[in-house]
């Protein structure tokens, strides 16, 4: 279980694709791609991908969540 009060935000990157327009239907999926432990903390690498109704990439984000304690 992740206690969000103990969460800190680490680095993040974004890759942008298609522009979003009114009426677009967006779908976002996410996954934890890596978990590491260091100095009593967990480092979770999370990747999310958002596509439009045509299956084209809108944005892909990768970030690291640091869970203390």
JOTA-V466450 format. One record per residue. RES is the residue in one small letter. PHI is phi as a letter, one per 30 degrees, with the letter a starting at -180 (999 if undefined). Layout:
BEGIN
res:RES phi:PHI
res:RES phi:PHI
END
This chain:
BEGIN
res:x phi:999
res:x phi:c
res:x phi:c
res:x phi:d
res:x phi:d
res:x phi:c
res:x phi:d
res:x phi:b
res:x phi:c
res:x phi:c
res:x phi:d
res:x phi:a
res:x phi:b
res:x phi:b
res:x phi:b
res:x phi:c
res:x phi:b
res:x phi:d
res:x phi:d
res:x phi:c
res:x phi:b
res:x phi:e
res:x phi:j
res:x phi:d
res:x phi:c
res:x phi:c
res:x phi:b
res:x phi:c
res:x phi:b
res:x phi:b
res:x phi:a
res:x phi:d
res:x phi:c
res:x phi:a
res:x phi:b
res:x phi:b
res:x phi:c
res:x phi:a
res:x phi:h
res:x phi:i
res:x phi:b
res:x phi:c
res:x phi:c
res:x phi:c
res:x phi:c
res:x phi:c
res:x phi:b
res:x phi:b
res:x phi:b
res:x phi:c
res:x phi:b
res:x phi:c
res:x phi:d
res:x phi:c
res:x phi:i
res:x phi:d
res:x phi:d
res:x phi:c
res:x phi:a
res:x phi:b
res:x phi:b
res:x phi:b
res:x phi:b
res:x phi:c
res:x phi:c
res:x phi:c
res:x phi:c
res:x phi:c
res:x phi:i
END
